[in-house]
């Protein structure tokens, strides 16, 4: 049995590596090129320059566009839970979203949080692919939230279940209106904080919470007034709090994400610390461009540096 497991893992992994290598791709996670990223969904209240946070960041895999057409030839023949999860994590690292979704969908009725939060992530990732139509996107968004919710119900001490519950809850807000989105912001922060409490080394959760703080900190007074009409005490934060989380994320995993470097620069700019803003914006500008998001970060960093 052990020999069969070793052989199965070797064959599956070798086939996946061959498929990726043949197309000249990189595996997400190696050299940090294709780490899960964050881009935020915000909605404007009024016509001011600042955008009002209406939910959590819409995390999107950095490698979707680059690997959209990648179809590996691996045969999924895992023998037990550990092997299924190993196969799933490898498919995720290769950004083979559709194959990953089909693999995990077989375990949609599982009572195991490890399957369920991964299925939530895969459903969400599939909804973010550029070729997913609006109807399918909505279906997958709520499907992802239900899987995340079940994962949390099965194991409330799983940091990933809390993180993906927060992320997927944010996504549902896109279809439920401003009031629901603002109300969800409190719940989202609570679960992000719990995720970090359970795993202080998760740089992504730290970054997302930093962005949450930044979005509320930059609200001008008139947009706060609008928010106060909906909630007597709308969510608030400060640039100092946002900075704390961005710095923690960088300490946990240096240079893990170009957007974190950019946000450090923008936060220091907001705090009128030009020297440190220059430092982090320069790092963001010089970050190797491997994805469309890296390219966008580079462009914004250059524009901000020109302003300084």
N, C-alpha and C positions, 0 to 999 in steps of 0.2 A: 504493500500500500504506500509506504513512504517513498519507494523508488518511483512509483507511478506518479505521486504528487510532484516530486522533483522534476520528472520528465515533462509532465503537463505544464508546469510553470515555465520550464525552459523553452518548450515549443511555443507556447502562447506568447511569451515575452519576445522570443527571437523573431517570430512572425511579425509582431507589431513593430519591433525595432527595424526590421528589414523594410516594412512598408513605409515607415517614416523616413528612413535613410535613403530609400530609393527616390523619394520626392524631394530630397534636400531639405527636409524640415528639421526643426529642433523640437525636443520634447519639452512641454511646458513644465517648469520646475527646475530644469537644468540651466545653470547659469542665470537663474531667475528671469529668463526671457518671457515665460508665459505664465506668470503667477496671476492668480485671480485678482482682478482690479476693481476699482470703484469709480463710478461716475454718478453724479447726483441728479435726482429728479427734483426740480424745484418749480414752483408756479409763481408767477408774478401777481402780487396784490397791488394794483395801482400801476402807474407807469414809471415808477422810479427805477434807478439803476440796480438796486439790490433786489434779489429774488427771495421770496419767502419759502422756507422749507416746508414742504407738504408731506414729507415722508422720509424714509431712509434712502440711502444711496442705492441706485440700481447697479449692483455689481455685475460686471460682465467680463467673461474670460478674455484676456488680451489676445488670445490666439484664434478667436472665432474666424475672423476674416482670412487670416493666413492659412488656416487649416480647413476652411469650409468644404473644400472638395476632397479632403483626405479620406480615403476609405481603405482601412487596413484589411488584411486577409486573415486576421487571427480567428481561430476557432475557439469559442468560449466553451470550455468543458471543465469548469471548476468542480471540485468534489465536495467542498464543504463551505461553511460561512467564510472562513479566513481566505480561502482561494477566490471566492466570488468577490469579496471586498478588495483583494489584491488586484484582481482583473479590472474591477471598476475603477480603482484609483489609477491604474496604468492607462486605461482608456481616457480618463479625465486628463491625465498629464499629456496625452497626445491630442487633446481637444477633439476627440472623435465623439461628438455630442450625441448624434443619433444612435450610434451603436451602444453607447453607454446607457442611454435612456431605455433602449429595448432590453438590454441586459437586466437593469434594475427593475423594470416594469414587471418582470416575472415574480418579484418579491413585494409587490404593492400591498399584499395582505399580511405581510410579516408583522410580528409584534416586536421586532428588534429595531431599536432607535438607529443603529449604525446603518442599516439598510434604508430606513425611512428618510433620514436627513440627506443622505446621498441622492435618493430619488427626488427629494424636494429640489436639491441643487440642479440635478440633471433636467428636471421638468422646466425649471426656471431658465437654465441655459438654453434649452431648446426654444423657449419663447422669445429669446433675444436674438436668435439667428435672423439675418436680414431677409431670408426667404419665407419667414413665418407670417402668414396673413393675420389680419387684425382679430378675426374670430378665434382662430387657433391660439393666438397669443393670449387672449383673455382666458380661454379654457385652461391653458397650461399654467397661467399665473395663479389661478385659484386652486388648481390641482396641486401645484407646488406648495401653496400655503397649507392645504389640508395634510399633506405628507409631513411638513415641518411641525404642524400642530400635533399630529399623532406621535412623531418622534419625541417631542417634548413631554407628552403625556406618558410615554413609555419609560423615559429616563430624564428626569429633570436635573440630573447632575452631569449631563453631557454638554460640554461647552459648545460643540458644533450645532446641537439641536437649538440652543438658545440663539446662537448667531443667525442661523438660517431661518428661524422663526421670525426674528426681527427683520431680516432682509425681505422675506416673502410677505410679511405683513405690510411692509412699506409698498411693495409692488401692487398689492390689492387696492391701495389708496388711489391709484391712478384711475380706477373705475368707480370710486365711491364718493367723490366730492371733497371739497375743501374742509368742511367741518370734521369729517371722519379722519382725514389725513392729519389734521392738527391734533385731534384727540389721540390718534395712534402714536404720535411722536413721543408721548410720555411712556407708553408701553414699550416702544422700540428702544428707547434709552435704557429702560429697566433691564431688558433682556441682553442688550449689549454689555451693560455693566456686569451682569451675572456671568456672561460668557468670559469676560476678562478675569473675573474673580476665579472662575474654574480653571482658566488657562491664561495666565499673565503673559505668556510667550507668543500669543497669537497676534502678530503684527497687523493683520487685516482688520480685526475687531477694533484694535486701538486706533487705526487710521479712520475707520468709519465713524467712531465716536468723536474723534477730533473734528471730522467734517461736519457732523451734527452740531457740535458746539460752534464752529465757525459760521455756519449758515444762520444760526439764531443770533450770534454776536453781531453780525454785520447788518442786521435789520435797522433801517432808519426809524425815527420816532413815529412817523406817520403810518408806517406799515405795522408797527407795534399797536397803534391805535386801532387799526382795522382788525388785527388778531384779537385784541381785547374785547371787541364787540362780540366775537364768537365765543371766546373763553375769558372769564374774568382774570385768570392768571395764566396767560399763554407761556409756553416754554421759553426760557431765557438762558443765556450763557455769556461767556466773555472770550475775548481773544486769548487771554492768558490760559484759560482752561483748554481751549482748542490746542494751543501750543504745547501744553503738557502732554496731550495724547499723541500728537504728531512726533514729538521728540521721543516719547516712550517707544513708539512703533519703530522709529529709526534705530534706537538703541537695541531693541530686540532683534532686528534683522536689517542691518545697514544696506541702503541702496536697493531695498526689495521692490520698490515701486516708484516710478518716475513722478506720479501724481503726489506722493507724500513729500517729495523734495519741493515740488512746486508750491504745495500748500504751506510748507514751512516758510518759504520765501514770501508768500502772500500774507501770511499771518504776521511776520516781522514787519512787512510794509504797513499793515494796518496799525501796528504798535509803534510806528515811526522809528524803527531801528534799521536805518539804511544799511549799515555795515553788514549786519547779519542777513538782511534781505538779499543783498548782493551775493553773499556767500552761497545761500541755498538756491537762489534763482540760477546762478552760474552752474551749480551742480545739476539742476534740472535741465538746463540747456545742453549740457555735455553728456547727459545720459544717453547710452546707445539706443538708437531708434530701431525697434524690432516690430512694433505694432502701430496701428493707426492712432491709438491713444498716445503712445510715446511721441508721435509726430505732432499731435495737437498740443501736448505739453511743451514740446520744444518751441513751437510757434508762440505760445502764450508767454513762455519764459523770456524769449527774445524781446517781445513787445514790452514786457514789464521792465526788463533791463534797460531798454531804450528810454523809458519814462524816468528811471532813476538816474 
